[in-house]
Each structure stands twice: as C-alpha cells, then as structure tokens.
C-alpha cells in the first residue's frame, strides 16, 4: 500500500564490517545436575537426561534438542488435527489454533536449524551461537503466545499437558545450549540497492536467509505516513529499517480484535526474521480503546540495544493513572508467566511490582 503522502522507500548499499567474532572451541567444565538446578524444572531435567558418565554438555544439549524437535512435531500434529474440525469449532478458537499452527511451525523450523548447526560440531562462532540462543529463546515465547491465545477456549484444558511438557523440555534445551556454546561478540555489515514505492516491496526485494556474517540489508524509509502492514518473514534475516526520525517516518494500521483480528494478528508491523534492527521511526496502531486488544509492533525475538527502550519516547493523549492492583496484571509474573521460563534464559528480571 502506498503512503498517504506519496514518498518512496530507498535502499542503500555499503559494506562495513564492525567486529570480528571469536570462535568457541573448548569444552566447558560442567555437571549435568548443576545445569539442571539452574532451570525452572530441575527434577524434570534430571529425569530426562540419559545416564552417561562420558557425555559432555554438547551431548546432553543435542539429546534434549532432538527430544524437543520430536515433541514439537507431535504438538503441531495435534494442532493440525483440531483444525480439521474448524467447521464445528467457534471462530475464536479456530483463529487461536491458526496462530498456534504458525507459531509451532516456526518452533519446528527453529529446532531443525539448531540441530543442523550443532549436530556435527562443538565449535561455533559466537555470532552464530547467539543466533541459536535467540531461536531457542523465541521458542519459549512462541509457546507462551500460543497458550495465551487459547485461554478461555474449549481446548484450554485439553492442551494443558502438551504445553506444560513442552515448556519444561524447551527450558532444559535452552539451559544446556547456554552452558555449552554462548559467547557475547557480534559482527555486522551494511548493504544497499534500489528504490521502491512501499516498505513491503523493499522487504520483499531483500535477499532470503542471509547468513550471520553476510551483513545487514538496509531499508531507508523517508519521512511520511505509511498506511501498510509490514511483515518481516522468517526467511528475511538481518534487515535494518531506518526512518527519518520519530514522528516523521510513521507506519500505521488499525486492526483490532473487535474488527475480527486476533490480538496476535492485529499488529501493524511484525518481525519474525532473525537479526532485525529498526530505528528513527514510529510504528502505531490507531484502533483505539473501544476496539479492545490491538498491537502496533509484534517481535518474536529478544530486543536489545539502546534503541529497544521506550523510556521518554511515547506520549498518549489517553494517559491515565492505574492502581497497583491494575498494574499487577501486567507484571512479568502475571502477564507473561515469567517465572516459568525466564530463569532458564538468565535475563535479570523482577517478577512483581517494585
């Protein structure tokens, strides 16, 4: 869709390597019991692992990820089976299942990609290890998003056990990967070419499945209001979208639950592809409170860096003060069930109100 005020989307190409990554080659000292104790489910973790005194952290990680892949396939088959009954299920349940189908399919891809990367080596460049960590972290987020969407549907209880087993297994896989492979160096390169009428066209023109060392594909969006829904698909890796400034480059939509969209699919801007970066622009959803849930930006990955904070950046005409009771519903503990998966990632957090 073209912007309200006719502008173009400009792509610029420039090669600039930033940091040369280190490689990971030494086998970390570890005890499987110690790693299990660092997960939210230590008893499950210890019962899962095979009794093998000669196994390394890499062996245990591969074992748990292969188990996770099989579990994910089974779960996706279960979701597909319920969707065959869509003609007799409520529309809200069908939409939630379709969201789950998409999310669990992503998880299947993420596990397959991780296995292909680690099955034959115990040595990874740190940038590649971070990419795999991002995928494994996103799997837990996808799982929780799927679960949230099915709340208050007729299938909530029927799917409780698969969700619980998946969460425990995925947390174990993430913990063993972190102890075996993760380091903290990064690298990047900028790339460029061509002029397009919409942001979506520019994204479509970007190369598919760019490797971590292949650099960023830079999309420069000139000032204007762009009424379009943008999706960074899972095969669009390392895209960087740069605008002319906050409130100068504006990407806007108005999808909402009241208008028939699920919360998950109401987003104006969706990021699934890994390594995405955005800066100097505004993304908004103008549906308004009367339309209930509506999302401006949906990102499936860990957000980091100076630009990820929204502090001192957002002002709303409808601003109002909520009570501590209201605010408690949006804490890490209540809103995203953080205690069930964040400890495995190792990210510092506060579960409740400060």
LOMAR-931377 format. One record per residue: residue in one letter; x negated, y, z of N, C-alpha, C in turn. Coordinates in steps of 0.1 Angstrom, whole numbers. Layout:
<"a",<X,Y,Z>,<X,Y,Z>,<X,Y,Z>>
...
END
This chain:
<"x",<-9,-12,0>,<0,0,0>,<-9,12,0>>
<"x",<-6,22,-8>,<-13,34,-8>,<-11,43,4>>
<"x",<-20,52,8>,<-18,60,19>,<-8,71,16>>
<"x",<-2,77,27>,<8,88,25>,<2,99,17>>
<"x",<-10,103,21>,<-17,114,14>,<-28,107,5>>
<"x",<-27,108,-7>,<-35,99,-16>,<-50,101,-14>>
<"x",<-56,91,-10>,<-71,90,-8>,<-76,77,-13>>
<"x",<-89,76,-14>,<-95,63,-18>,<-103,58,-7>>
<"x",<-106,45,-8>,<-115,38,1>,<-128,35,-6>>
<"x",<-139,40,0>,<-152,40,-6>,<-161,30,1>>
<"x",<-167,21,-6>,<-177,11,-1>,<-191,16,-5>>
<"x",<-200,15,5>,<-214,20,3>,<-223,8,6>>
<"x",<-234,7,-2>,<-243,-5,-1>,<-257,0,2>>
<"x",<-262,-5,14>,<-275,-1,18>,<-281,-12,27>>
<"x",<-293,-16,24>,<-300,-27,31>,<-308,-21,43>>
<"x",<-306,-25,55>,<-313,-21,66>,<-313,-31,77>>
<"x",<-324,-39,79>,<-325,-49,89>,<-328,-42,102>>
<"x",<-321,-46,113>,<-322,-39,126>,<-331,-47,135>>
<"x",<-328,-59,138>,<-336,-67,148>,<-339,-81,143>>
<"x",<-351,-86,144>,<-354,-100,140>,<-350,-109,152>>
<"x",<-342,-119,150>,<-337,-127,161>,<-348,-137,166>>
<"x",<-347,-141,178>,<-356,-152,183>,<-349,-165,180>>
<"x",<-357,-176,181>,<-351,-189,180>,<-351,-196,193>>
<"x",<-342,-206,195>,<-341,-213,207>,<-346,-227,204>>
<"x",<-357,-231,211>,<-363,-244,207>,<-365,-253,220>>
<"x",<-366,-247,231>,<-370,-255,243>,<-357,-261,249>>
<"x",<-358,-272,255>,<-346,-279,262>,<-345,-273,276>>
<"x",<-334,-267,279>,<-332,-261,293>,<-331,-272,303>>
<"x",<-337,-269,315>,<-335,-277,327>,<-321,-276,332>>
<"x",<-315,-288,334>,<-301,-288,338>,<-297,-300,346>>
<"x",<-286,-299,353>,<-279,-311,358>,<-265,-310,354>>
<"x",<-259,-321,349>,<-245,-320,344>,<-236,-317,355>>
<"x",<-239,-321,367>,<-230,-318,379>,<-230,-303,381>>
<"x",<-242,-297,380>,<-243,-282,382>,<-235,-274,372>>
<"x",<-236,-279,360>,<-228,-272,349>,<-213,-274,351>>
<"x",<-209,-286,355>,<-195,-289,358>,<-190,-280,369>>
<"x",<-198,-278,379>,<-194,-269,390>,<-193,-255,387>>
<"x",<-198,-251,375>,<-197,-237,371>,<-184,-235,362>>
<"x",<-177,-245,359>,<-164,-244,352>,<-153,-243,361>>
<"x",<-141,-239,356>,<-129,-238,364>,<-123,-252,368>>
<"x",<-129,-263,361>,<-123,-276,364>,<-135,-286,366>>
<"x",<-142,-285,377>,<-154,-293,380>,<-151,-308,380>>
<"x",<-139,-312,387>,<-136,-326,388>,<-133,-332,374>>
<"x",<-125,-325,366>,<-123,-330,352>,<-135,-331,344>>
<"x",<-144,-321,346>,<-157,-321,338>,<-165,-333,341>>
<"x",<-166,-336,354>,<-175,-348,359>,<-169,-361,354>>
<"x",<-155,-362,354>,<-149,-374,349>,<-150,-376,334>>
<"x",<-151,-365,327>,<-152,-366,313>,<-165,-371,307>>
<"x",<-176,-367,314>,<-189,-370,308>,<-193,-384,309>>
<"x",<-200,-390,299>,<-204,-404,299>,<-216,-405,309>>
<"x",<-218,-416,315>,<-229,-419,324>,<-241,-422,316>>
<"x",<-250,-413,314>,<-262,-415,306>,<-273,-406,312>>
<"x",<-282,-413,319>,<-293,-406,326>,<-303,-399,316>>
<"x",<-303,-404,304>,<-313,-398,295>,<-307,-387,286>>
<"x",<-294,-384,288>,<-287,-374,280>,<-292,-360,283>>
<"x",<-293,-351,273>,<-297,-337,275>,<-284,-329,275>>
<"x",<-286,-316,278>,<-274,-307,278>,<-268,-306,264>>
<"x",<-277,-308,254>,<-272,-308,240>,<-263,-320,237>>
<"x",<-267,-331,242>,<-260,-344,240>,<-246,-342,247>>
<"x",<-245,-337,259>,<-233,-336,266>,<-224,-325,259>>
<"x",<-230,-315,253>,<-222,-305,246>,<-216,-310,234>>
<"x",<-224,-318,226>,<-219,-324,214>,<-208,-334,217>>
<"x",<-209,-341,227>,<-199,-351,231>,<-186,-343,235>>
<"x",<-187,-333,243>,<-174,-326,247>,<-168,-319,235>>
<"x",<-176,-313,226>,<-170,-306,214>,<-164,-316,205>>
<"x",<-170,-328,203>,<-163,-338,194>,<-150,-342,201>>
<"x",<-149,-344,214>,<-137,-347,221>,<-127,-335,219>>
<"x",<-132,-323,220>,<-123,-311,218>,<-117,-311,204>>
<"x",<-125,-314,194>,<-121,-315,180>,<-109,-325,178>>
<"x",<-111,-337,184>,<-101,-347,183>,<-88,-342,190>>
<"x",<-89,-336,202>,<-78,-331,209>,<-70,-321,201>>
<"x",<-78,-312,195>,<-72,-301,187>,<-64,-307,175>>
<"x",<-70,-317,168>,<-63,-323,157>,<-49,-329,162>>
<"x",<-50,-336,173>,<-37,-341,179>,<-27,-331,182>>
<"x",<-32,-320,188>,<-23,-309,192>,<-17,-303,179>>
<"x",<-25,-300,169>,<-20,-295,157>,<-9,-304,150>>
<"x",<-12,-317,151>,<-2,-327,145>,<11,-326,153>>
<"x",<10,-324,166>,<22,-322,175>,<30,-310,170>>
<"x",<23,-298,169>,<30,-286,164>,<36,-288,150>>
<"x",<29,-294,141>,<34,-297,128>,<47,-305,129>>
<"x",<47,-315,138>,<59,-323,139>,<71,-316,144>>
<"x",<69,-306,154>,<80,-298,158>,<85,-289,147>>
<"x",<76,-284,139>,<80,-275,128>,<88,-282,117>>
<"x",<87,-295,116>,<96,-303,107>,<110,-302,111>>
<"x",<113,-298,124>,<126,-297,129>,<131,-283,129>>
<"x",<125,-274,121>,<128,-260,122>,<142,-256,119>>
<"x",<149,-265,111>,<163,-262,108>,<172,-263,120>>
<"x",<168,-270,130>,<177,-272,142>,<171,-264,154>>
<"x",<160,-258,153>,<154,-251,164>,<158,-236,163>>
<"x",<158,-229,175>,<161,-214,175>,<150,-207,167>>
<"x",<154,-196,161>,<144,-189,152>,<132,-184,160>>
<"x",<134,-180,173>,<123,-175,181>,<113,-186,184>>
<"x",<118,-198,186>,<110,-210,188>,<102,-213,175>>
<"x",<108,-213,164>,<101,-216,151>,<90,-205,149>>
<"x",<93,-193,151>,<82,-183,149>,<71,-185,159>>
<"x",<74,-188,171>,<63,-191,181>,<55,-203,176>>
<"x",<61,-213,171>,<54,-225,167>,<46,-222,154>>
<"x",<51,-213,146>,<43,-209,134>,<30,-201,138>>
<"x",<32,-193,148>,<20,-186,154>,<10,-196,159>>
<"x",<15,-206,167>,<6,-217,172>,<0,-225,161>>
<"x",<7,-228,151>,<1,-235,139>,<-11,-228,134>>
<"x",<-9,-215,132>,<-20,-207,127>,<-32,-206,136>>
<"x",<-29,-204,149>,<-40,-203,159>,<-47,-216,161>>
<"x",<-40,-227,162>,<-46,-240,164>,<-54,-245,152>>
<"x",<-49,-241,140>,<-57,-243,128>,<-70,-236,128>>
<"x",<-70,-224,133>,<-82,-216,135>,<-92,-224,145>>
<"x",<-86,-229,156>,<-94,-236,165>,<-100,-248,159>>
<"x",<-93,-255,150>,<-98,-267,143>,<-110,-263,135>>
<"x",<-109,-251,128>,<-120,-246,119>,<-132,-243,128>>
<"x",<-129,-236,139>,<-140,-232,148>,<-148,-244,154>>
<"x",<-141,-254,158>,<-148,-266,163>,<-156,-273,152>>
<"x",<-150,-274,140>,<-157,-280,129>,<-169,-273,126>>
<"x",<-168,-259,126>,<-180,-251,123>,<-191,-253,133>>
<"x",<-187,-253,146>,<-196,-255,156>,<-203,-269,155>>
<"x",<-196,-279,153>,<-202,-293,151>,<-212,-293,140>>
<"x",<-208,-287,128>,<-217,-287,117>,<-230,-280,120>>
<"x",<-229,-270,129>,<-241,-262,133>,<-250,-269,142>>
<"x",<-244,-276,152>,<-253,-281,163>,<-255,-296,162>>
<"x",<-248,-304,154>,<-249,-318,154>,<-263,-323,151>>
<"x",<-270,-317,143>,<-283,-322,139>,<-295,-314,144>>
<"x",<-293,-305,153>,<-304,-296,158>,<-302,-292,172>>
<"x",<-312,-290,179>,<-312,-284,192>,<-319,-270,192>>
<"x",<-321,-265,180>,<-327,-252,178>,<-318,-243,170>>
<"x",<-314,-231,175>,<-306,-222,168>,<-312,-208,170>>
<"x",<-312,-200,159>,<-314,-186,160>,<-304,-180,170>>
<"x",<-309,-170,178>,<-300,-165,188>,<-287,-159,183>>
<"x",<-288,-152,171>,<-276,-146,165>,<-266,-157,161>>
<"x",<-271,-169,156>,<-262,-180,153>,<-256,-186,166>>
<"x",<-264,-187,176>,<-259,-192,189>,<-248,-183,194>>
<"x",<-250,-170,193>,<-239,-160,198>,<-227,-161,189>>
<"x",<-228,-164,176>,<-216,-166,168>,<-209,-178,172>>
<"x",<-216,-189,175>,<-209,-201,180>,<-202,-199,194>>
<"x",<-209,-191,202>,<-203,-188,215>,<-190,-180,213>>
<"x",<-190,-170,204>,<-178,-163,201>,<-167,-171,196>>
<"x",<-170,-181,188>,<-159,-190,183>,<-153,-198,194>>
<"x",<-162,-204,203>,<-157,-212,214>,<-149,-204,224>>
<"x",<-153,-191,226>,<-145,-182,235>,<-132,-179,229>>
<"x",<-132,-177,215>,<-119,-174,208>,<-110,-185,209>>
<"x",<-115,-197,209>,<-106,-209,210>,<-97,-209,223>>
<"x",<-103,-205,234>,<-95,-204,246>,<-85,-193,245>>
<"x",<-89,-182,239>,<-80,-171,237>,<-68,-175,228>>
<"x",<-71,-182,217>,<-61,-186,208>,<-51,-196,215>>
<"x",<-57,-205,223>,<-49,-214,231>,<-39,-207,240>>
<"x",<-44,-197,247>,<-36,-189,256>,<-25,-181,249>>
<"x",<-29,-175,237>,<-19,-168,229>,<-8,-177,225>>
<"x",<-11,-189,220>,<-1,-199,216>,<8,-202,228>>
<"x",<2,-205,240>,<10,-208,252>,<20,-196,255>>
<"x",<14,-184,255>,<23,-173,259>,<35,-171,249>>
<"x",<33,-174,236>,<43,-172,227>,<55,-182,229>>
<"x",<51,-194,235>,<61,-204,237>,<68,-204,251>>
<"x",<64,-194,259>,<71,-192,271>,<85,-189,269>>
<"x",<94,-195,278>,<108,-193,277>,<115,-199,265>>
<"x",<108,-208,258>,<114,-215,247>,<117,-229,252>>
<"x",<125,-237,244>,<129,-250,248>,<117,-260,248>>
<"x",<106,-256,242>,<94,-265,241>,<84,-262,252>>
<"x",<86,-253,261>,<76,-249,271>,<71,-261,279>>
<"x",<81,-268,284>,<77,-279,293>,<71,-291,285>>
<"x",<76,-293,273>,<71,-305,265>,<57,-303,262>>
<"x",<52,-291,260>,<38,-288,256>,<29,-284,267>>
<"x",<34,-285,280>,<26,-281,291>,<14,-290,292>>
<"x",<15,-303,292>,<4,-312,293>,<-7,-310,282>>
<"x",<-3,-309,269>,<-13,-307,259>,<-21,-294,261>>
<"x",<-14,-283,265>,<-20,-271,268>,<-30,-272,280>>
<"x",<-26,-278,290>,<-35,-280,302>,<-47,-288,299>>
<"x",<-45,-299,292>,<-57,-308,288>,<-66,-301,279>>
<"x",<-61,-293,269>,<-69,-286,260>,<-77,-275,267>>
<"x",<-71,-268,276>,<-78,-257,283>,<-90,-263,291>>
<"x",<-87,-274,298>,<-98,-280,306>,<-110,-284,297>>
<"x",<-107,-291,286>,<-117,-296,277>,<-124,-285,270>>
<"x",<-117,-275,266>,<-124,-264,259>,<-133,-256,268>>
<"x",<-129,-255,281>,<-137,-248,291>,<-150,-255,293>>
<"x",<-149,-269,294>,<-162,-277,295>,<-171,-275,283>>
<"x",<-165,-276,271>,<-174,-274,259>,<-181,-261,259>>
<"x",<-173,-250,263>,<-179,-237,263>,<-191,-236,273>>
<"x",<-188,-242,285>,<-199,-241,296>,<-211,-248,291>>
<"x",<-210,-260,285>,<-223,-267,281>,<-230,-260,270>>
<"x",<-222,-254,261>,<-228,-247,250>,<-236,-235,255>>
<"x",<-230,-228,265>,<-237,-216,270>,<-250,-220,277>>
<"x",<-250,-231,284>,<-262,-235,291>,<-273,-241,282>>
<"x",<-269,-245,270>,<-278,-251,261>,<-284,-242,250>>
<"x",<-276,-232,245>,<-280,-225,233>,<-280,-210,234>>
<"x",<-274,-204,243>,<-271,-189,242>,<-283,-181,246>>
<"x",<-286,-171,237>,<-296,-160,240>,<-290,-147,235>>
<"x",<-297,-136,237>,<-290,-123,235>,<-296,-114,225>>
<"x",<-303,-119,215>,<-308,-109,204>,<-298,-109,192>>
<"x",<-298,-99,185>,<-289,-97,174>,<-296,-91,162>>
<"x",<-291,-92,150>,<-296,-85,138>,<-285,-81,129>>
<"x",<-288,-72,120>,<-277,-68,111>,<-283,-61,98>>
<"x",<-275,-61,88>,<-279,-54,76>,<-266,-47,70>>
<"x",<-267,-36,64>,<-256,-29,58>,<-256,-32,43>>
<"x",<-244,-33,37>,<-242,-35,23>,<-232,-26,16>>
<"x",<-231,-25,3>,<-222,-15,-3>,<-218,-17,-18>>
<"x",<-206,-13,-23>,<-203,-12,-37>,<-188,-8,-40>>
<"x",<-186,1,-49>,<-172,4,-55>,<-163,13,-48>>
<"x",<-152,16,-54>,<-141,25,-49>,<-128,18,-51>>
<"x",<-119,18,-40>,<-106,11,-40>,<-95,21,-36>>
<"x",<-83,17,-39>,<-71,26,-36>,<-66,23,-22>>
<"x",<-68,11,-17>,<-63,8,-4>,<-73,0,4>>
<"x",<-71,0,18>,<-81,-7,26>,<-80,-22,23>>
<"x",<-68,-27,21>,<-66,-41,18>,<-73,-45,6>>
<"x",<-74,-37,-4>,<-81,-40,-17>,<-96,-41,-14>>
<"x",<-101,-32,-5>,<-115,-32,-2>,<-119,-44,6>>
<"x",<-110,-48,15>,<-113,-60,23>,<-113,-72,14>>
<"x",<-103,-73,5>,<-102,-84,-5>,<-115,-86,-13>>
<"x",<-121,-74,-17>,<-133,-74,-25>,<-146,-78,-18>>
<"x",<-145,-78,-5>,<-157,-82,3>,<-160,-97,1>>
<"x",<-173,-100,2>,<-177,-114,0>,<-171,-123,11>>
<"x",<-170,-136,8>,<-164,-145,17>,<-176,-153,25>>
<"x",<-173,-155,37>,<-182,-164,45>,<-197,-160,45>>
<"x",<-199,-147,47>,<-212,-141,48>,<-219,-147,60>>
<"x",<-232,-151,58>,<-239,-157,70>,<-243,-146,79>>
<"x",<-247,-150,91>,<-250,-140,102>,<-262,-131,97>>
<"x",<-271,-137,90>,<-283,-129,85>,<-280,-121,72>>
<"x",<-268,-122,67>,<-265,-116,54>,<-262,-101,55>>
<"x",<-260,-96,66>,<-257,-82,68>,<-242,-78,68>>
<"x",<-239,-65,71>,<-226,-61,71>,<-221,-55,58>>
<"x",<-209,-58,55>,<-202,-52,43>,<-195,-40,48>>
<"x",<-199,-28,44>,<-194,-15,49>,<-183,-10,41>>
<"x",<-171,-7,47>,<-160,-1,41>,<-158,13,47>>
<"x",<-160,23,40>,<-158,37,45>,<-145,42,40>>
<"x",<-136,46,50>,<-123,50,47>,<-122,65,50>>
<"x",<-119,73,39>,<-119,87,40>,<-107,92,48>>
<"x",<-107,104,53>,<-96,109,61>,<-82,108,54>>
<"x",<-72,104,61>,<-59,103,56>,<-50,94,65>>
<"x",<-38,93,61>,<-28,84,68>,<-25,72,59>>
<"x",<-28,60,63>,<-27,48,55>,<-16,39,61>>
<"x",<-5,39,54>,<6,30,58>,<5,17,52>>
<"x",<-3,8,58>,<-5,-5,53>,<-9,-14,65>>
<"x",<-7,-27,63>,<-10,-37,73>,<-23,-44,68>>
<"x",<-33,-43,76>,<-46,-48,72>,<-50,-61,80>>
<"x",<-55,-71,73>,<-59,-83,79>,<-73,-87,75>>
<"x",<-81,-89,85>,<-95,-94,82>,<-94,-109,84>>
<"x",<-93,-116,73>,<-91,-130,74>,<-104,-138,79>>
<"x",<-102,-150,82>,<-112,-158,89>,<-124,-160,80>>
<"x",<-123,-159,67>,<-134,-160,57>,<-141,-147,54>>
<"x",<-137,-136,61>,<-143,-123,59>,<-152,-120,71>>
<"x",<-165,-124,69>,<-174,-123,81>,<-182,-110,79>>
<"x",<-185,-104,91>,<-194,-92,92>,<-190,-80,83>>
<"x",<-177,-76,84>,<-172,-64,78>,<-173,-53,88>>
<"x",<-177,-41,83>,<-177,-29,92>,<-168,-18,85>>
<"x",<-158,-14,92>,<-149,-4,87>,<-152,9,94>>
<"x",<-155,20,87>,<-159,33,93>,<-150,44,87>>
<"x",<-143,51,96>,<-135,62,92>,<-142,76,93>>
<"x",<-134,86,90>,<-139,100,91>,<-137,106,105>>
<"x",<-132,98,114>,<-130,103,128>,<-117,99,134>>
<"x",<-116,98,147>,<-103,95,154>,<-93,106,151>>
<"x",<-81,102,147>,<-70,110,143>,<-72,117,130>>
<"x",<-83,114,123>,<-85,118,109>,<-83,107,99>>
<"x",<-88,95,102>,<-85,83,94>,<-76,75,103>>
<"x",<-63,74,98>,<-53,67,106>,<-47,56,98>>
<"x",<-46,44,104>,<-40,32,98>,<-28,30,106>>
<"x",<-16,29,100>,<-3,29,108>,<7,19,103>>
<"x",<14,13,112>,<25,4,109>,<36,6,119>>
<"x",<47,-2,118>,<58,-1,127>,<65,-14,130>>
<"x",<59,-25,127>,<65,-38,130>,<67,-40,145>>
<"x",<78,-47,148>,<82,-49,163>,<90,-62,164>>
<"x",<91,-66,177>,<99,-78,180>,<114,-75,176>>
<"x",<119,-63,179>,<133,-61,176>,<136,-62,161>>
<"x",<126,-58,153>,<128,-59,138>,<125,-73,132>>
<"x",<124,-83,141>,<123,-97,137>,<109,-102,136>>
<"x",<98,-95,140>,<85,-100,141>,<82,-106,154>>
<"x",<73,-116,155>,<68,-120,168>,<58,-109,173>>
<"x",<56,-109,186>,<46,-99,191>,<32,-102,184>>
<"x",<29,-114,182>,<16,-118,176>,<15,-113,162>>
<"x",<26,-113,154>,<25,-109,140>,<30,-95,138>>
<"x",<32,-87,149>,<36,-73,147>,<24,-63,145>>
<"x",<12,-69,146>,<0,-60,145>,<-1,-52,132>>
<"x",<-5,-40,133>,<-9,-32,121>,<-22,-36,116>>
<"x",<-31,-40,124>,<-45,-43,120>,<-49,-56,127>>
<"x",<-52,-67,119>,<-55,-80,125>,<-69,-84,122>>
<"x",<-77,-88,132>,<-91,-92,129>,<-92,-107,133>>
<"x",<-95,-115,124>,<-98,-130,126>,<-112,-133,123>>
<"x",<-118,-127,112>,<-131,-130,108>,<-142,-125,118>>
<"x",<-152,-133,119>,<-162,-131,130>,<-171,-119,126>>
<"x",<-177,-113,136>,<-187,-102,134>,<-181,-89,130>>
<"x",<-168,-87,132>,<-162,-74,127>,<-165,-62,136>>
<"x",<-167,-51,129>,<-170,-38,136>,<-161,-27,130>>
<"x",<-155,-19,139>,<-148,-7,134>,<-152,5,142>>
<"x",<-152,17,136>,<-155,29,143>,<-149,41,136>>
<"x",<-147,52,144>,<-143,65,139>,<-130,65,132>>
<"x",<-120,58,137>,<-107,57,131>,<-96,55,142>>
<"x",<-83,56,138>,<-72,54,147>,<-63,43,140>>
<"x",<-60,33,149>,<-50,23,144>,<-38,24,153>>
<"x",<-26,24,148>,<-14,27,156>,<-3,18,151>>
<"x",<7,16,160>,<20,10,157>,<30,20,163>>
<"x",<39,25,154>,<48,36,158>,<62,31,161>>
<"x",<64,18,164>,<77,12,166>,<84,19,178>>
<"x",<77,22,188>,<83,29,200>,<89,19,210>>
<"x",<91,24,222>,<95,15,233>,<109,8,230>>
<"x",<117,15,223>,<131,9,220>,<130,-4,212>>
<"x",<119,-6,205>,<117,-18,197>,<110,-29,205>>
<"x",<108,-27,218>,<101,-37,226>,<87,-40,222>>
<"x",<82,-53,222>,<68,-55,220>,<64,-52,206>>
<"x",<53,-45,205>,<47,-42,192>,<32,-39,194>>
<"x",<24,-44,184>,<9,-44,186>,<3,-35,175>>
<"x",<-7,-27,179>,<-14,-19,169>,<-26,-28,164>>
<"x",<-34,-32,173>,<-46,-40,169>,<-46,-53,175>>
<"x",<-48,-64,167>,<-50,-77,173>,<-63,-83,169>>
<"x",<-72,-85,178>,<-85,-90,175>,<-87,-103,183>>
<"x",<-93,-114,176>,<-94,-127,182>,<-107,-129,189>>
<"x",<-116,-119,189>,<-129,-122,194>,<-133,-113,205>>
<"x",<-144,-116,212>,<-149,-108,223>,<-153,-94,217>>
<"x",<-147,-83,223>,<-150,-70,219>,<-161,-64,228>>
<"x",<-171,-58,221>,<-183,-53,229>,<-189,-41,222>>
<"x",<-198,-34,230>,<-204,-23,224>,<-198,-10,229>>
<"x",<-205,1,227>,<-200,14,232>,<-186,18,226>>
<"x",<-183,14,214>,<-170,18,208>,<-159,9,212>>
<"x",<-161,-1,220>,<-150,-10,224>,<-142,-4,235>>
<"x",<-147,5,243>,<-139,11,254>,<-129,21,248>>
<"x",<-117,21,254>,<-107,31,251>,<-106,43,261>>
<"x",<-116,43,270>,<-115,53,281>,<-117,67,275>>
<"x",<-108,76,279>,<-109,90,275>,<-106,92,260>>
<"x",<-100,82,254>,<-97,83,239>,<-82,84,235>>
<"x",<-74,78,244>,<-60,77,240>,<-51,86,248>>
<"x",<-42,93,242>,<-32,101,249>,<-18,98,243>>
<"x",<-8,95,252>,<5,92,247>,<15,102,252>>
<"x",<24,107,244>,<34,116,248>,<44,110,259>>
<"x",<45,97,258>,<54,90,267>,<47,85,280>>
<"x",<36,91,283>,<28,87,295>,<37,88,308>>
<"x",<37,78,316>,<43,78,329>,<36,70,339>>
<"x",<37,72,352>,<30,65,363>,<38,53,366>>
<"x",<31,41,367>,<38,29,372>,<33,26,386>>
<"x",<41,18,393>,<38,14,406>,<28,3,406>>
<"x",<22,0,418>,<13,-11,420>,<20,-25,416>>
<"x",<32,-26,419>,<39,-38,416>,<40,-40,401>>
<"x",<43,-29,394>,<44,-30,379>,<30,-33,373>>
<"x",<20,-26,379>,<6,-28,373>,<1,-42,375>>
<"x",<5,-48,386>,<0,-62,389>,<4,-72,378>>
<"x",<15,-69,371>,<19,-78,360>,<9,-78,348>>
<"x",<0,-67,348>,<-9,-66,337>,<-24,-68,341>>
<"x",<-26,-74,352>,<-39,-77,357>,<-45,-89,349>>
<"x",<-58,-91,350>,<-64,-103,344>,<-58,-116,349>>
<"x",<-54,-116,361>,<-49,-129,367>,<-35,-132,361>>
<"x",<-26,-121,361>,<-12,-124,357>,<-10,-123,342>>
<"x",<-17,-114,335>,<-13,-112,321>,<-20,-122,312>>
<"x",<-33,-125,315>,<-40,-135,306>,<-44,-147,313>>
<"x",<-39,-150,325>,<-43,-162,333>,<-59,-163,333>>
<"x",<-65,-152,336>,<-80,-151,335>,<-87,-161,344>>
<"x",<-82,-165,356>,<-89,-174,365>,<-90,-188,358>>
<"x",<-82,-191,348>,<-82,-204,343>,<-93,-206,332>>
<"x",<-99,-195,327>,<-108,-196,316>,<-120,-186,316>>
<"x",<-118,-175,322>,<-129,-165,322>,<-142,-170,330>>
<"x",<-141,-177,341>,<-153,-182,348>,<-162,-190,339>>
<"x",<-156,-198,330>,<-164,-206,321>,<-172,-197,311>>
<"x",<-167,-185,308>,<-174,-176,298>,<-186,-169,305>>
<"x",<-184,-166,318>,<-194,-159,325>,<-193,-144,325>>
<"x",<-182,-139,321>,<-179,-125,320>,<-175,-120,333>>
<"x",<-181,-109,339>,<-176,-104,352>,<-162,-98,351>>
<"x",<-154,-101,360>,<-140,-95,360>,<-134,-94,374>>
<"x",<-124,-86,375>,<-116,-85,387>,<-102,-91,384>>
<"x",<-98,-101,392>,<-86,-108,388>,<-73,-100,391>>
<"x",<-73,-92,402>,<-61,-84,406>,<-64,-70,405>>
<"x",<-56,-62,412>,<-58,-48,413>,<-70,-44,422>>
<"x",<-77,-34,418>,<-88,-30,426>,<-84,-22,438>>
END
